[in-house]
Amino acid sequence: MALDAVCPYLRLANQGATPQMERTPSTMRMRFSLHPMMLATQQLPETAVALMIGFIRRLVDPAFVPSAVHLPHPRTGRSDTLEQFYGVKISHGQPGVGIELPAALLSRPVAGADPTLAGYLRKQADQMLARLDDGKGVSHETARRLAERLGMGEPSHALIAKQLGLSERTLQRRLQEEGTSFNRLLESTRKDIALGYLANPKLAAYEVSFLVGYTEPATFFRAFKRWTGKTPQQYRASAS
């Protein structure tokens, strides 16, 4: 049960990569909700997985090996080294970032556990999470869902509302209450991810346009000029 308790509280240390548990009868998947900027690189999702595997090895079992590792990007020159550390072959090109674990791992005891201290710390952590989530839950989740879908084209308002279990009208109202809108979040998410991708010199600007959901590079170039006052090429040159 230690992993069930740990997952919600890791957001206090790192809001860029939040793990969530999804159970099946024999396995469980730890799926990582990544900040849009983290999805703009290959290394950060790889690191999020590596840190969690290392954490479980320290917490429960030094010999722990996940049943599977899922990453969204294609195989790279780092994959062989990562597989040596992960202990399992990586499943690349997946729709999200995550690891699969044996369900029996949940029942493994934690060495040196102190229930009294854990209860006190959990109370403090719950108060911190409440302050962290105050008033921004739907907009943060919408931005995350947008970031995950951009590589497959522009996500629609209807699609994201369905994923969140809300009607389009309710999603629009909740975002307005949080001081934003669907289109504003789509724009800012595209901008954040595009800036991250442009830091990679191997990606051409037209490739970045497709990765952030535009069907025409010219539309992306106009949007980028509006965001930064520069073309993607000018931005790249000024950042180098």
N, C-alpha and C positions, 0 to 999 in steps of 0.2 A: 504493500500500500504506500510505500515511501514515494514512489514515482508519481502516484496520483496526487500526493500532497505537494510534491516539488514543482510540478509543471506550472500551476497558476502563479507561483511566486517567483519564477525565474524572470518574469517581466519586470520585477523591481530592480534586477541587475542589468537587464538588457531588453529594452523595449523594441529593439530591431528584429529579434528572433524569438517568438513566443511559441513554445511547444504545446500541442493539444493531443489528448489521447483518444484513439478510436479503437474499440475492442471488437474482437470476434471470439468464437468459442475457444480457438486454439492459439491465436496470436493477438497482438495488439499493435497498432501502428501509432507512432509518435510523429505527428505531422507538424511542420514548422510554418507558422504564419510570419512571413518576413516583411519588413518595411520595404516599400517600393524601391528605395535606393539600393537595398541589399540584393534585390532581384536583378539589378542592372549589372551585376558582376557574376562570374563563375566561382571565384574563390570564396566569397562570403557564404553562400549556401554550403559549400564543401566544409568550410570551417565550422559552421553551426552544427553540422552532423558530427564532425570530429570531436568538438567540445562535449556534446552530449554523450557520445560513446565513452570518452575519457571519464566523464563525470560518473556514469554508471559503473565503470570499472573500479573507480575509487570508492563509490558508495556501497556497492553490493558484491561485485565479483571481478577480481583482476583479470580473469580469463574470459570475460564476457565478449561474445561475438554476436552481432545482430543477425536476424534471419535474412534481412534484405535491406539495401540502401537505395533510395530513389532520389535522383537529381534531374532537374529540368533540361540541362544543357547537354550537348553531344560529348562524346568521349574526348579527352584532351591528353596532352603529354604528362599531366599530373596523375592520371587515373591509376596507373600501375602502382605508384607510390601510395596513393590514398587507399587502394585495395589492400595493400600490405598492412596498413594501420587499421582499417575498418575490419579486416579479417573476412571479407566477403566481396564477391564481384558486384560492382555498381550497376544498377539498372538506370541507364541514361535516357534522356528524352521523355521523362515522365511529366505529368501535369503539375506536380508539386514537389516539395522537398520533404523527405521523411525517412524514418527507419522503422522496420518491423522487428518486434521482439517476441520471444516466447511468452505466452500468458503466465506461465509458472513463475516468471521473474517477479511478478507483483507480490508473491508470497514470501520472497526471500527476505530474511532479517537483515537489518542494518547494524553493523558492528558499532558498539558504543552508543546505541540509541538511548535518549533520556526523555521519556514521555512527559515529565513535568516541565522541563525546559522547552520541549517542542510545543506544548500547549500555550505557554507564555509567548513564545516567538510567533506562533501562528496568529494569535490575537493581534499582535503589533503589525504583522504583515497584512492582515485583512484590512486594518485601518488605512494602511498606506495604499493598498490596491483601490480602496474605495475613493480615496482622494485622486488617484491616478486616472480612474475611469470617469470621474464626475463630469457629466455633460458632454462627453465626446465619444461615447461608445459606437454609435452608428456611423459617424463620419470616418472614424479610424477603420472600422471593419469594411466599409464601402471602399475606401482607398486601397485596402489590402486586396480585396476581391478584384478591383480594377487592375491592379498591378499584375496579378496572376493571370489575367485573361488577355492582356494587351498583345502578347505575341501571337494570338490567334485572330487578331482583328479588333476593331473597336467594340467593346462590350456595350450592350444596350441597357437602358434604364430598366427595362422589363426583366432582362436576364439577372442583373445584380439584385433586384428586388426579390425575385424568386429564390435566389441562393440564400438570401437573408431571411426568408420566410415572411416577407412583408408584401403588401400590395404596393403598386407604383405610387399611388397617392399617399400612403402612409410613409413610405421611404422619403418622398419629397417633403412631407411635413416634418418628419424627424430631422432631416438635414437642415431645414430652415430653422428649426428650434436650436440647432447647434451652430448656427451662423454661417452655413455654407449651402451648396447646392450640388447636384449630381454633375453638372457640366463643369463647375469650378473644380471639383475633386478630380474629374477626368483630366482636365487641363494641367493641374499641378502635378498629378501622378505621371503624366506623360513627360512633363518637363524634368522632374527629378530623375526618371529612368533614362531619358535621353542624355542628360548631362553625364550620368554614370557611364553609359555606353560610349560616349564620345571620348572618354579618357582612355579607351582601348584603341590604339592606332591601327589595329588590324581590321577594325570594322569601318567600312565606308559609310559616309553620311546617308546614302540612299538605303543601305541595309538597316541603319538605325531607324529610319522612317517606318519600315515595315515592322520592326521589333516593338515599336510603341503604338502600333495599331493603325497607321495611316495606309491607305491603299495607293496613294500617289505621293512620291517624294516631294513634288512641288508644294503640296499642301503642308507637309511637315516643315519645309524650308521657310514658308511664310509664317507659320506658327512659331518657329524657333526665333525668327527675327523679332517677332512681337514679344517673346519672353525675355530675350537677352539684348536686343538691339544689334545683334550680330548674326551673320550666317553661321552655319555649323563649322565651315572651314575657318572663318575668322575667329570663332570661339576657340577652336582647337589650337590655332596658331598662338593666340594670346595666353592660353593655359600652359603651353609647352615651355 
